[in-house]
Amino acid sequence: MRAAERRGRRMGEAARDETRPGRLGPERGLTVCERLLDAYGYEPVRQAPTELRLRNCPFHPLTAKAPDGRMARDR
């Protein structure tokens, strides 16, 4: 969990540095998030001006291999 949080923060900071979006409102913030999530395979869809739905989870194949949340080495 800590590693995922660190990675997510780094990704968000890099995206912010790259886009230099300035002050973000909800719609503009979601536009930046939408691009980032799309780049990582989540296939975001704008449901409403301030709502995104993710059509894909790139981790789904991994969860199919370890449905109880543990990897083989943890067993």
Distance bins in CASP14 RR format, pairs under 12 A and 6 or more apart:
PFRMAT RR
TARGET T0000
AUTHOR 0000-0000-0000
RMODE 2
METHOD distances of the structure
MODEL  1
1 7 0 0 0 0 0 1 0 0 0 0 0
1 8 0 0 0 0 0 1 0 0 0 0 0
2 8 0 0 0 0 0 1 0 0 0 0 0
2 9 0 0 0 0 0 1 0 0 0 0 0
3 9 0 0 0 0 0 1 0 0 0 0 0
3 10 0 0 0 0 0 1 0 0 0 0 0
4 10 0 0 0 0 0 1 0 0 0 0 0
4 11 0 0 0 0 0 1 0 0 0 0 0
4 59 0 0 0 0 0 1 0 0 0 0 0
5 11 0 0 0 0 0 1 0 0 0 0 0
5 12 0 0 0 0 0 1 0 0 0 0 0
6 12 0 0 0 0 0 1 0 0 0 0 0
6 13 0 0 0 0 0 1 0 0 0 0 0
7 13 0 0 0 0 0 1 0 0 0 0 0
7 14 0 0 0 0 0 1 0 0 0 0 0
7 40 0 0 0 0 0 1 0 0 0 0 0
8 14 0 0 0 0 1 0 0 0 0 0 0
8 15 0 0 0 0 1 0 0 0 0 0 0
8 16 0 0 0 0 0 1 0 0 0 0 0
8 33 0 0 0 0 0 1 0 0 0 0 0
8 36 0 0 0 0 1 0 0 0 0 0 0
8 37 0 0 0 0 0 1 0 0 0 0 0
8 40 0 0 0 0 0 1 0 0 0 0 0
9 15 0 0 0 0 0 1 0 0 0 0 0
9 16 0 0 0 0 0 1 0 0 0 0 0
10 16 0 0 0 0 0 1 0 0 0 0 0
10 17 0 0 0 0 0 1 0 0 0 0 0
10 36 0 0 0 0 0 1 0 0 0 0 0
11 17 0 0 0 0 0 1 0 0 0 0 0
11 18 0 0 0 0 0 1 0 0 0 0 0
11 32 0 0 0 0 0 1 0 0 0 0 0
11 33 0 0 0 0 0 1 0 0 0 0 0
11 35 0 0 0 0 0 1 0 0 0 0 0
11 36 1 0 0 1 0 0 0 0 0 0 0
11 37 0 0 0 0 0 1 0 0 0 0 0
11 39 0 0 0 0 1 0 0 0 0 0 0
11 40 1 0 0 1 0 0 0 0 0 0 0
12 18 0 0 0 0 1 0 0 0 0 0 0
12 19 0 0 0 0 1 0 0 0 0 0 0
12 21 0 0 0 0 0 1 0 0 0 0 0
12 29 0 0 0 0 0 1 0 0 0 0 0
12 32 0 0 0 0 1 0 0 0 0 0 0
12 33 0 0 0 0 1 0 0 0 0 0 0
12 35 0 0 0 0 0 1 0 0 0 0 0
12 36 1 0 0 1 0 0 0 0 0 0 0
12 37 0 0 0 0 0 1 0 0 0 0 0
12 39 0 0 0 0 0 1 0 0 0 0 0
12 40 0 0 0 0 0 1 0 0 0 0 0
13 19 0 0 0 0 0 1 0 0 0 0 0
13 20 0 0 0 0 0 1 0 0 0 0 0
13 36 0 0 0 0 0 1 0 0 0 0 0
14 20 0 0 0 0 0 1 0 0 0 0 0
14 32 0 0 0 0 0 1 0 0 0 0 0
14 36 0 0 0 0 1 0 0 0 0 0 0
14 39 0 0 0 0 0 1 0 0 0 0 0
15 21 0 0 0 0 1 0 0 0 0 0 0
15 24 0 0 0 0 0 1 0 0 0 0 0
15 29 0 0 0 0 0 1 0 0 0 0 0
15 31 0 0 0 0 0 1 0 0 0 0 0
15 32 1 0 0 1 0 0 0 0 0 0 0
15 33 0 0 0 0 1 0 0 0 0 0 0
15 34 0 0 0 0 0 1 0 0 0 0 0
15 35 1 0 0 1 0 0 0 0 0 0 0
15 36 1 0 1 0 0 0 0 0 0 0 0
15 37 0 0 0 0 0 1 0 0 0 0 0
15 38 0 0 0 0 0 1 0 0 0 0 0
15 39 0 0 0 0 1 0 0 0 0 0 0
15 40 0 0 0 0 0 1 0 0 0 0 0
16 22 0 0 0 0 1 0 0 0 0 0 0
16 23 0 0 0 0 0 1 0 0 0 0 0
16 24 0 0 0 0 1 0 0 0 0 0 0
16 28 0 0 0 0 0 1 0 0 0 0 0
16 29 0 0 0 0 1 0 0 0 0 0 0
16 32 1 0 0 1 0 0 0 0 0 0 0
16 33 0 0 0 0 0 1 0 0 0 0 0
16 35 0 0 0 0 0 1 0 0 0 0 0
16 36 0 0 0 0 1 0 0 0 0 0 0
17 32 0 0 0 0 0 1 0 0 0 0 0
18 32 0 0 0 0 1 0 0 0 0 0 0
18 35 0 0 0 0 1 0 0 0 0 0 0
18 36 0 0 0 0 1 0 0 0 0 0 0
18 39 0 0 0 0 0 1 0 0 0 0 0
19 28 0 0 0 0 1 0 0 0 0 0 0
19 29 0 0 0 0 1 0 0 0 0 0 0
19 31 0 0 0 0 1 0 0 0 0 0 0
19 32 1 0 1 0 0 0 0 0 0 0 0
19 33 0 0 0 0 0 1 0 0 0 0 0
19 34 0 0 0 0 0 1 0 0 0 0 0
19 35 1 0 0 1 0 0 0 0 0 0 0
19 36 0 0 0 0 1 0 0 0 0 0 0
19 39 0 0 0 0 0 1 0 0 0 0 0
20 32 0 0 0 0 0 1 0 0 0 0 0
21 27 0 0 0 0 0 1 0 0 0 0 0
21 28 1 0 0 1 0 0 0 0 0 0 0
21 29 1 0 0 1 0 0 0 0 0 0 0
21 30 0 0 0 0 0 1 0 0 0 0 0
21 31 0 0 0 0 1 0 0 0 0 0 0
21 32 1 0 1 0 0 0 0 0 0 0 0
21 33 0 0 0 0 0 1 0 0 0 0 0
21 35 0 0 0 0 0 1 0 0 0 0 0
21 36 0 0 0 0 0 1 0 0 0 0 0
22 28 0 0 0 0 1 0 0 0 0 0 0
22 29 0 0 0 0 1 0 0 0 0 0 0
22 32 0 0 0 0 1 0 0 0 0 0 0
23 29 0 0 0 0 0 1 0 0 0 0 0
24 30 0 0 0 0 1 0 0 0 0 0 0
24 31 0 0 0 0 1 0 0 0 0 0 0
24 32 1 0 0 1 0 0 0 0 0 0 0
24 33 0 0 0 0 1 0 0 0 0 0 0
24 50 0 0 0 0 0 1 0 0 0 0 0
25 31 0 0 0 0 1 0 0 0 0 0 0
25 32 0 0 0 0 0 1 0 0 0 0 0
25 33 0 0 0 0 0 1 0 0 0 0 0
25 49 0 0 0 0 0 1 0 0 0 0 0
25 50 0 0 0 0 1 0 0 0 0 0 0
26 32 0 0 0 0 0 1 0 0 0 0 0
26 33 0 0 0 0 0 1 0 0 0 0 0
26 46 0 0 0 0 0 1 0 0 0 0 0
26 48 0 0 0 0 0 1 0 0 0 0 0
26 49 1 0 0 1 0 0 0 0 0 0 0
26 50 1 0 1 0 0 0 0 0 0 0 0
26 51 0 0 0 0 1 0 0 0 0 0 0
26 52 0 0 0 0 0 1 0 0 0 0 0
27 33 0 0 0 0 0 1 0 0 0 0 0
27 34 0 0 0 0 0 1 0 0 0 0 0
27 46 0 0 0 0 1 0 0 0 0 0 0
27 48 0 0 0 0 1 0 0 0 0 0 0
27 49 1 0 1 0 0 0 0 0 0 0 0
27 50 1 0 0 1 0 0 0 0 0 0 0
27 51 0 0 0 0 0 1 0 0 0 0 0
27 52 0 0 0 0 0 1 0 0 0 0 0
28 34 0 0 0 0 0 1 0 0 0 0 0
28 35 0 0 0 0 0 1 0 0 0 0 0
28 49 0 0 0 0 0 1 0 0 0 0 0
28 50 0 0 0 0 0 1 0 0 0 0 0
29 35 0 0 0 0 1 0 0 0 0 0 0
29 36 0 0 0 0 0 1 0 0 0 0 0
29 37 0 0 0 0 0 1 0 0 0 0 0
29 46 0 0 0 0 0 1 0 0 0 0 0
29 49 0 0 0 0 0 1 0 0 0 0 0
29 50 0 0 0 0 1 0 0 0 0 0 0
29 52 0 0 0 0 0 1 0 0 0 0 0
30 36 0 0 0 0 0 1 0 0 0 0 0
30 37 0 0 0 0 1 0 0 0 0 0 0
30 38 0 0 0 0 0 1 0 0 0 0 0
30 44 0 0 0 0 1 0 0 0 0 0 0
30 45 0 0 0 0 0 1 0 0 0 0 0
30 46 1 0 0 1 0 0 0 0 0 0 0
30 47 0 0 0 0 0 1 0 0 0 0 0
30 48 0 0 0 0 1 0 0 0 0 0 0
30 49 1 0 0 1 0 0 0 0 0 0 0
30 50 1 0 0 1 0 0 0 0 0 0 0
30 51 1 0 0 1 0 0 0 0 0 0 0
30 52 1 0 1 0 0 0 0 0 0 0 0
30 53 0 0 0 0 0 1 0 0 0 0 0
31 37 0 0 0 0 0 1 0 0 0 0 0
31 38 0 0 0 0 0 1 0 0 0 0 0
31 44 0 0 0 0 0 1 0 0 0 0 0
31 46 0 0 0 0 1 0 0 0 0 0 0
31 49 0 0 0 0 0 1 0 0 0 0 0
31 50 0 0 0 0 0 1 0 0 0 0 0
31 52 0 0 0 0 1 0 0 0 0 0 0
32 38 0 0 0 0 0 1 0 0 0 0 0
32 39 0 0 0 0 0 1 0 0 0 0 0
32 44 0 0 0 0 0 1 0 0 0 0 0
32 52 0 0 0 0 0 1 0 0 0 0 0
33 39 0 0 0 0 0 1 0 0 0 0 0
33 40 0 0 0 0 0 1 0 0 0 0 0
33 42 0 0 0 0 1 0 0 0 0 0 0
33 44 1 0 0 1 0 0 0 0 0 0 0
33 46 0 0 0 0 0 1 0 0 0 0 0
33 50 0 0 0 0 0 1 0 0 0 0 0
33 51 0 0 0 0 0 1 0 0 0 0 0
33 52 1 0 0 1 0 0 0 0 0 0 0
33 54 0 0 0 0 0 1 0 0 0 0 0
34 40 0 0 0 0 0 1 0 0 0 0 0
34 41 0 0 0 0 0 1 0 0 0 0 0
34 42 0 0 0 0 1 0 0 0 0 0 0
34 43 0 0 0 0 0 1 0 0 0 0 0
34 44 1 0 1 0 0 0 0 0 0 0 0
34 45 0 0 0 0 1 0 0 0 0 0 0
34 46 1 0 0 1 0 0 0 0 0 0 0
34 47 0 0 0 0 0 1 0 0 0 0 0
34 49 0 0 0 0 0 1 0 0 0 0 0
34 50 0 0 0 0 0 1 0 0 0 0 0
34 51 0 0 0 0 0 1 0 0 0 0 0
34 52 1 0 1 0 0 0 0 0 0 0 0
34 53 0 0 0 0 0 1 0 0 0 0 0
34 54 0 0 0 0 1 0 0 0 0 0 0
34 55 0 0 0 0 0 1 0 0 0 0 0
35 41 0 0 0 0 0 1 0 0 0 0 0
35 42 0 0 0 0 0 1 0 0 0 0 0
35 44 0 0 0 0 1 0 0 0 0 0 0
35 46 0 0 0 0 0 1 0 0 0 0 0
35 52 0 0 0 0 0 1 0 0 0 0 0
36 42 0 0 0 0 1 0 0 0 0 0 0
36 44 0 0 0 0 1 0 0 0 0 0 0
36 52 0 0 0 0 0 1 0 0 0 0 0
36 54 0 0 0 0 0 1 0 0 0 0 0
37 43 1 0 0 1 0 0 0 0 0 0 0
37 44 1 0 1 0 0 0 0 0 0 0 0
37 45 0 0 0 0 0 1 0 0 0 0 0
37 46 0 0 0 0 0 1 0 0 0 0 0
37 52 1 0 0 1 0 0 0 0 0 0 0
37 53 0 0 0 0 0 1 0 0 0 0 0
37 54 1 0 0 1 0 0 0 0 0 0 0
37 55 0 0 0 0 0 1 0 0 0 0 0
37 56 0 0 0 0 1 0 0 0 0 0 0
37 57 0 0 0 0 0 1 0 0 0 0 0
37 58 0 0 0 0 1 0 0 0 0 0 0
38 44 1 0 1 0 0 0 0 0 0 0 0
38 45 0 0 0 0 1 0 0 0 0 0 0
38 46 0 0 0 0 0 1 0 0 0 0 0
38 52 0 0 0 0 0 1 0 0 0 0 0
38 54 0 0 0 0 1 0 0 0 0 0 0
38 55 0 0 0 0 0 1 0 0 0 0 0
38 56 0 0 0 0 1 0 0 0 0 0 0
38 58 0 0 0 0 0 1 0 0 0 0 0
39 58 0 0 0 0 0 1 0 0 0 0 0
40 54 0 0 0 0 0 1 0 0 0 0 0
40 56 0 0 0 0 1 0 0 0 0 0 0
40 57 0 0 0 0 0 1 0 0 0 0 0
40 58 1 0 0 1 0 0 0 0 0 0 0
40 59 0 0 0 0 0 1 0 0 0 0 0
41 54 0 0 0 0 1 0 0 0 0 0 0
41 55 0 0 0 0 1 0 0 0 0 0 0
41 56 1 0 1 0 0 0 0 0 0 0 0
41 57 0 0 0 0 1 0 0 0 0 0 0
41 58 1 0 1 0 0 0 0 0 0 0 0
41 59 0 0 0 0 0 1 0 0 0 0 0
41 60 0 0 0 0 0 1 0 0 0 0 0
42 52 0 0 0 0 1 0 0 0 0 0 0
42 53 0 0 0 0 1 0 0 0 0 0 0
42 54 1 0 1 0 0 0 0 0 0 0 0
42 55 1 0 0 1 0 0 0 0 0 0 0
42 56 1 0 1 0 0 0 0 0 0 0 0
42 57 1 0 0 1 0 0 0 0 0 0 0
42 58 1 0 0 1 0 0 0 0 0 0 0
42 59 0 0 0 0 1 0 0 0 0 0 0
42 60 0 0 0 0 0 1 0 0 0 0 0
43 52 0 0 0 0 0 1 0 0 0 0 0
43 53 0 0 0 0 1 0 0 0 0 0 0
43 54 1 0 0 1 0 0 0 0 0 0 0
43 55 1 1 0 0 0 0 0 0 0 0 0
43 56 1 0 1 0 0 0 0 0 0 0 0
43 57 0 0 0 0 1 0 0 0 0 0 0
43 58 0 0 0 0 1 0 0 0 0 0 0
43 60 0 0 0 0 0 1 0 0 0 0 0
44 51 0 0 0 0 0 1 0 0 0 0 0
44 52 1 0 1 0 0 0 0 0 0 0 0
44 53 1 0 0 1 0 0 0 0 0 0 0
44 54 1 0 1 0 0 0 0 0 0 0 0
44 55 1 0 0 1 0 0 0 0 0 0 0
44 56 0 0 0 0 1 0 0 0 0 0 0
44 57 0 0 0 0 0 1 0 0 0 0 0
45 51 0 0 0 0 1 0 0 0 0 0 0
45 52 1 0 0 1 0 0 0 0 0 0 0
45 53 1 0 1 0 0 0 0 0 0 0 0
45 54 1 0 0 1 0 0 0 0 0 0 0
45 55 1 0 1 0 0 0 0 0 0 0 0
45 56 0 0 0 0 0 1 0 0 0 0 0
46 52 1 0 0 1 0 0 0 0 0 0 0
46 53 0 0 0 0 1 0 0 0 0 0 0
46 54 0 0 0 0 0 1 0 0 0 0 0
46 55 0 0 0 0 0 1 0 0 0 0 0
47 53 1 0 1 0 0 0 0 0 0 0 0
47 54 0 0 0 0 0 1 0 0 0 0 0
47 55 0 0 0 0 0 1 0 0 0 0 0
54 60 0 0 0 0 0 1 0 0 0 0 0
57 63 1 0 0 1 0 0 0 0 0 0 0
57 64 0 0 0 0 0 1 0 0 0 0 0
59 65 0 0 0 0 0 1 0 0 0 0 0
59 66 0 0 0 0 0 1 0 0 0 0 0
59 69 0 0 0 0 0 1 0 0 0 0 0
60 66 0 0 0 0 0 1 0 0 0 0 0
60 67 0 0 0 0 0 1 0 0 0 0 0
61 67 0 0 0 0 0 1 0 0 0 0 0
62 69 0 0 0 0 1 0 0 0 0 0 0
62 70 0 0 0 0 0 1 0 0 0 0 0
62 71 0 0 0 0 1 0 0 0 0 0 0
62 72 0 0 0 0 0 1 0 0 0 0 0
63 69 1 0 0 1 0 0 0 0 0 0 0
63 70 0 0 0 0 0 1 0 0 0 0 0
63 71 0 0 0 0 0 1 0 0 0 0 0
65 71 0 0 0 0 1 0 0 0 0 0 0
65 72 1 0 0 1 0 0 0 0 0 0 0
66 72 1 0 0 1 0 0 0 0 0 0 0
66 73 0 0 0 0 1 0 0 0 0 0 0
66 74 0 0 0 0 1 0 0 0 0 0 0
66 75 0 0 0 0 1 0 0 0 0 0 0
68 74 0 0 0 0 1 0 0 0 0 0 0
68 75 0 0 0 0 1 0 0 0 0 0 0
69 75 0 0 0 0 0 1 0 0 0 0 0
END
